[in-house]
């Protein structure tokens, strides 16, 4: 195999030419006899030279008036590496690239290396996930753009990805030399990326100035861009099983441009970008899915903390006093529920208990439930009746102006003599199981939070020792089984009466067990709360 020789790829007004570096000194300048002749006024007669010795090529500036630049940086001396771009003077009309061997072969090797590196990056995703890296997507996007610039010789590269609405959204811009472009960066036509995204076909424009759509791309041409190469990022996932659905879609575009006419037209550049874009789409999608997983994990953790806080606001499940025994439980259908219950010892020696159900589910309902519990704790000891407490809570909720949010609630006050005074604010009527029969506790008024001046009635009953009240949310009576049938209050009453001789905690446990047995494998559709209060006698 023959040894690969260094050369200079020169692109200027004369076109493209290859200047082999086949002697120790290569001269560059405006002088007619220079090995690389550049006839511009900002180029000195003897502008620069390349000295090659022991396989190493070194570029020297010959004290030129306007300077010699490598990859955009002014130099007096620099060791040349494959792919380095040399600029003479102030203008970028002449582009000189230092290369080893044939340009096409070099592009092919660069493409293989870039794709191999990208595959390696995709393989490292698992490790990055294990370390909890939140920058996986940014790292992959940077690698993709840098690799594309390297294998095609482009000056700049952009990536745009489709958002949730299917619209292209700018993500990252890089330029030659692995530098990020910031500020007002997208001085290029959006029509080309839009067309490529819509059609899924690669677009190549060899000379924007000669293109039929030049007028539509004025900003791009003004910036000095001549060549454009834009490839779709096509995600293709192969089927592992016959019952799987194929995934073949465009997730974005990879856009490259350059300031030389036809600089991106080579078959090698096109082939390299096609291969690279296929690998890139998979790596980008995996990284994006990982970021979404991280965000979901963060939200899940926050919900767990919020759920723990909400549970801490509820009282202990069981409670007993000199004349009563009670038990309560709330089972949210999501991490955070909209049901609540609480107990309070009143100044006159009475025992107060409340159960409520906020309209809706999840965090918004949980926040309103927490607010209701806070107001209840602050007001219960100062209100002389059940009806006045509900009126007070109603005014507080209304003034908070939480749109489309209201709650139903039941509040009862049990005295040592067995008297119970209650008020029902639009809630499922609790069931009073007494020696002389069963009664629904319905007196009260409308739901809380809708009308500021709503008024509430109350009723007073006398319990005998052993009588008890079961308050519940509609998540109990309306719980659905696998065929969509409701548990109903009739089944709830049957469960309550079947276990009426058991202590309140056992009654509560049996009711919840009966509901779950009825629902079977059906998903819980609403929060489920039960409070049992038994009068034990003075």
N, C-alpha and C positions, 0 to 999 in steps of 0.2 A: 504493500500500500504506500503511495507517494506521500511525502511529508507535506502537511498543509502550510501554505505560505500566507504571510500577512498581506493585506491590501487596504486601499482606501476606496470606499464607495462614494463618489462625488455626484451630487444632484444640484444643478444650477440651471440657468437659462438655456444652456446648450443641451440639456437633457441629463441622462444618467450615464456615467462611465466608471470603469474600474481601473484604478491605478495600482499596479502591483508594487509592493515594497521589495524590490529585488536587488537593491544595492545599499551600501552602508548609509548613504545620506540621500534623503528625499527633500527637495526644496519646494517651498510653497510661497507664492506671492504674485505681484502684478507684473513681474519681469517676464518678458516673452518666453525666455528659455526655461522657466521654472517647471519642475516635474508636475506640479499642480498649479496651473495658471488660473488666477482669478482676477479678471480685469475690472475691478471696481475701484472707485477713488478712495474709499475708506480702507483699502488694503494696501499695505506698503509694498515697495518693489521686492524687497527681501523680507517677507513678513514673518515666516517661521520655517523650521526644518525638523525633520524626523531622523534621528540617528538610531540605527539598529545594530546591536552587538550582542552576540551569544543568545540570540533568540528573543531579546528584549528590545522593544521599540520605545524610544523616549522623544517626546515633543518639546521643542524649545521655541520660545518667542524671541524674535530677533530685534528686540527693542522697537516693535511696531508702534505706530502713532495711536492706533485705536484698539490695540490689544488682541490677544488670542485667548479663546475660551474653550474649556472642555466641560461638557454637560452643564453649560450655563455659568460656570465659574471661571473667572479670569486667572490665568496661570502665567508663570515665567518658565516653568519646567514641570513636566508631568509624564509619568509612565502610562502608556496607553494600554487599555484592556479592551477585549472584544466588545463591541457595542457602543464604545465611547463616541460621542458626537462632538466634532470640532467646529467652532465658529470663528470666522475671521472678521474683525472690525465690528461695526455697529449693526449691519444688516444681517437678516437671516435668510436672504435670498439664496445663499450658497450653503449647502449642508454636506458635511464630510463625515462619514462614519468609518471608524477603524474596525477592521474585521479580520478574522483568521479563516483562510480558506474561502470556498464558494459561499456566497450569501444564502442561497437556497438551502444548502446542506446545513449551514449554521442555524438557520431558522428551524429546520426539522429537528436538529439536536436540542435546540432551546425549547421547542414545543414538547418534546419527550420529557425533558427535565422539568419543565413547568407543570405538566400534567402529573408527573410522578410526585412532585412536591405537593400539589393540591390533593392528590389521593392520600398522601401521608398526613396532610392536615385533617382530612376527613376522618382518617383513622384515629387521630389524636383527640377527636371530639369526645370520645368516651372518657379519656383521661381528664380532659378539661372539665367535663361534667362532674366527675368525681371530686375535683378540687373546688367545685362551686364557682367557676369563672363566669362572670356576667358579661364578659367582652368577647365571647366566642364568635358572635355574628360579625362584629367589627373586625376581628382578626381575619376571618375568612374573606370578608369583602375586600380588605386591604390586600390580602394575598392574591385574590383573583385578579384585581385590577393591575397590580404590579406585574404579575405573571403575563397578563395579556399584553401590556406595554413592552415587556422584555422580548416576547416571542414574535411580535409584529413590527417592532421598531417605531411604534406610534409615539407622538409627543405627549398626548394626554389620554386619560381614560375615565369614563364615568360608568357607574352602575345605577340603574333605576329598577325598583321592584314594585310589583303590583300590590296595592293596599287591599283592604277587605272589600272595597267597592269595585275592584278591578281597574283602578286608575293608577297610572305610573307615578311613582313617588321617588324623587331624587334621594340617594343614599350616601354616595361617596364619590369624590373626584380626586384623582392622583395625576401627577405628571412625571415625566422621565426623571430618574434619579431617586425614585421612591419618596416623593414629597407630596404631602396632602395639599390640595388647593382649597383655600378658604375664601370667605367674602363673597362678592357677587360673581360667582364662578361659572354659572351656566350660560356663557355667551355662545350658544349654539342653537341650531334649529331643533325644536321638539317634534317637528313633523317626521323626521327620519326615525327616531326611537318609537314614535307612535305607530308608524306604518309597520315597522318590524314586529312590534308587539301584537298588532292586529292580525298580521298575515302569517307570522311565524317564519318568515323568509329573511335570510341575511341580505343586507343592503351594502353595496359598495359604490362609492362615488369617487372617481379618480381625480376629477378637477371640478370643484364647486363653481368656479368662474365660468366654466364652459357648460355647466349642467342646465338643463331646460328649466329647472325650478330655482334658478339662481336668485331671482327677485324675492322669493319667499325665505331666503336664507341670508339676507343682507347682514345681520348681526354676526353671523358665523364668518362670512367672507371679510368683513371689516376687521375681525380679530386676527385675520391672517391664515385661517384654516383653508386648506386646499383639498385634502383627501379625507374621506370618512369610511369607516368600516364598522358596521353595527350588526351584532349577532343576537338572536333570541336566546334567552336562558330557558331551555326546554327541559322540564323535569319528566323523566321517564322512569317509572318503577316497574320492574319486571314481576310477573305473577309467580308466586311460589305455590299457589294452590289453584285448582280449577274454579273454585267458588269465589275467588277474589276478583275485584274489579280493577281493571288496568288504570294506571295513573299516568296520563300523558297530557301535560299542559304547559303553557308558557308562564313563568313566574316573574319575568322581567326582561331587561335587555342589558347587554354589555356594549358600550359605545366607545369607539376609539377614533381619534383624528390626528392629523399631522399637517405641517405647514409646507410640505412638498407635494407637488402634483404627482399622483400615481404612486406615492410611497407605500401604500397599503394594498396594492393590487396583486402582489405575488401569490402564486398558488400555495406557497409554503405558509404565508401569513394567514390565508383563508383556511387552509387545512388545520393549522395549529389552533386557530380561534374556534373552529367547529368542535374540535376535540376538547379544548379547554372549557368551552361554554357548557358542554354536556356534563363534565365532571363538576364544574362550578355550581350548576343548578342543584345537584344533589347535595353538595357540601353546604350551600347557602340555605336550602330548605331544612336540612338537619340542624344547622345552627339556629335557624329561626324557630324551629319547633322546640329546641332546647331552651331558648330564651323565654318562650311562652310557658314552658314547663316550670322554669324558675319563677316566673311571675305568678303562676297558679300556686306554686308551693308557698310563695310569700303570702299571697292572699289567704291560702288555707291556714297558714300559721296565725295570721292576724285574726281570722275567724275563730280559731281554737282559743286564742287568748280572750277574744270578746265573749265567746260562749262560756269560758270559765268565769269571767267577770260577772256575766249575767246570772249564772248559777249561784255565784256567791251572794248575789243580792236577794235570792230567795231564802226563806227561813228553813230551818231544819225540817226534815220530812215529818217527824213525829213531835207532838207537843202535848203535855198534860198539865192540868191544874187541879185545884181542890174540887172543882165541880164539872170538869170536862176532860175529854181526851180527843185529840185530833190527829189527822194524818193527811199529808198532801204530797203530790208529785206532779211534775211537768215534764213531758217528753216532747222536745221540739222535732219537727219533721226535717229541719235543716240544722246547721250548726247553731244558729241563733233563732230563737222563737219569739213569737208575739204574744204568747200566753204568760200570765203571771199570777202569783198568789202571795198572800202575806198574812201575818197575825200581828195583833197589837194588844197589849194590856192597858186598859183604860183607867183613868183616875178613880172612877167610882167602883173599882173592883170588877168591872165587866171584862169580857173577852171579845175582841173584835176580829173578824176574819173577812178577807176580800179575795175574789177571784175575777180576773179580767181576760179579755181576748181582743187584741188589736187587729183591725182589718189589715189583711195582707200577711206576708211571711218574710223571713230573712232579716238582714240588718236594719232596714228602715222600721219594720214593726218592732224589732228588739229595742231600738232607741226610744221609741214612743212608750213601750212597756216600762223601760227603765225610768223614763220621766214620770210616768203615772205612779210607779212605786215610790219615787222620791217625794212626790206631792202627797201621797197617802201617808208616808211616814211623818211628814211635817205637819199635816192637818188633822190626823185622826184623833189625837188627844185633845184637840180644841173644839171639835164639833160635838154638839150635844145629841145629835140624832143621826140615823143612817141616811135619811133623805138630805139633810144639810151637807153631809160629807160628799155625797154624789154631786150636789149642786156646786160645791166648791171645786171638786175635781173637773167638772164640766167647764167652768169658767176658766180654769187654768189651762186646760187643753185648747180651748177655743182661742185664747189670747196668744198661744204659740203659733197659730196660723199655719199648721202643717197641712198642706193641700191634700185633699182626698184621704185624710187619715182620721179615723175615729175608732172608738173602742166600745165594747159592751162590758158590763161589770155587774157583780152582785156583792153587796156588803151586808153583813149581819153582825148584830151585837147580842151576845148571850150573857145573861145575868145568873148569879148564883141561885136565884129562886126559880130558874127554868124559863124565864121570859126571854124571848128572842124577838128583837126588832130588826127588820130588814128593809132594804130598798133594792129594786132590780132595775138597772139601767140598760134595758134592751137585750139582756142576756138570756141564754137558755134557762128556763125556770128550774132552779134546784129542786130536788125531791126530798120532802120531809117524810121519813118513815117513822110513824108513831104507833102506839099500841092500838089506837082506835082507827087506824087507816093510813092511807098515803095521800099526801097533799102536794100540789105544785106551788112554789113561792113566786108569784108573778107580779105583785104590787110594785110600782115604781114609776118608770117613765121611759123616754127614748134613749137611744145610744148617746154616749158622751162625745163632745167635741164638735158637734154640728151647729148648735144654736146656743148663743151665749146666755140667754135668759131662760133656758129650759128649766122647768120645775119638776120635782120628783115626789111621789107619794111614798109612804111606808106603811107597814102593817106590823102588828105585835101579836105574837102567839105565846102560849105557855107549853113547854115540853115536860113530859114525865121522865123520870130516870130511865135510861135505856133508849129513849128516842134519839134519832140522829138525822142530820142533814147531809145530803150528798150534792155538792156543787160540781159542775163539770163544764168543759168547753165543748163547742160543737165538733171539735176534732175527735171526740169520743163517740157521740151519737151518729155522726156522719162518716165515720171511718168506712172505707170501701174494701170489699173483698176482691178476689181475682176476676170476678165477672161483673164488677161495678155495682154490686148490691150494698146498700147502707146497713150499718149495724143497728140503727134506729134507737129511739128512747124506749121503745117497748122491750127490746133485748136488754138494754141497760137496766131497766126496772126489774126484769126477770133475774139478772145477775145480782142486783143489790138484794132483792128479797131472798134469794137462795143462800146468801151469806150474811143475813141480817144479825145472826147471833154471834158473829165473830168480832174481835176487836177491830177498831177503825183501820189500823195498818193492814191487817189481813183482808178486810173488806176491799180496801183500795187495791192491794196486790191482785186479788181475785178478779176484780173488774177489769184491770189492765190486761191480765192474762186472758180473760174471756174475749176481749176485743182483738187481741193479737191472734188468738186461735181462730176467730171468725175471719180475719183478714187473710190469713194464710201467707202466701208469698207476695201478696200485693204490696207495693211501696206505700209507706205512710204518706198521706197527702196533706195532712194538716197537723198543727201542734195539738197535743193531747194533754189536758190537765184535769186532775180530779182532787177535790178536797172533801174529806169526811170529818164532820164535827159531831161528837156524841155528848149528850148531857148525862152526867153520872149522878146527879143529885147533890144537894148541899151537904 
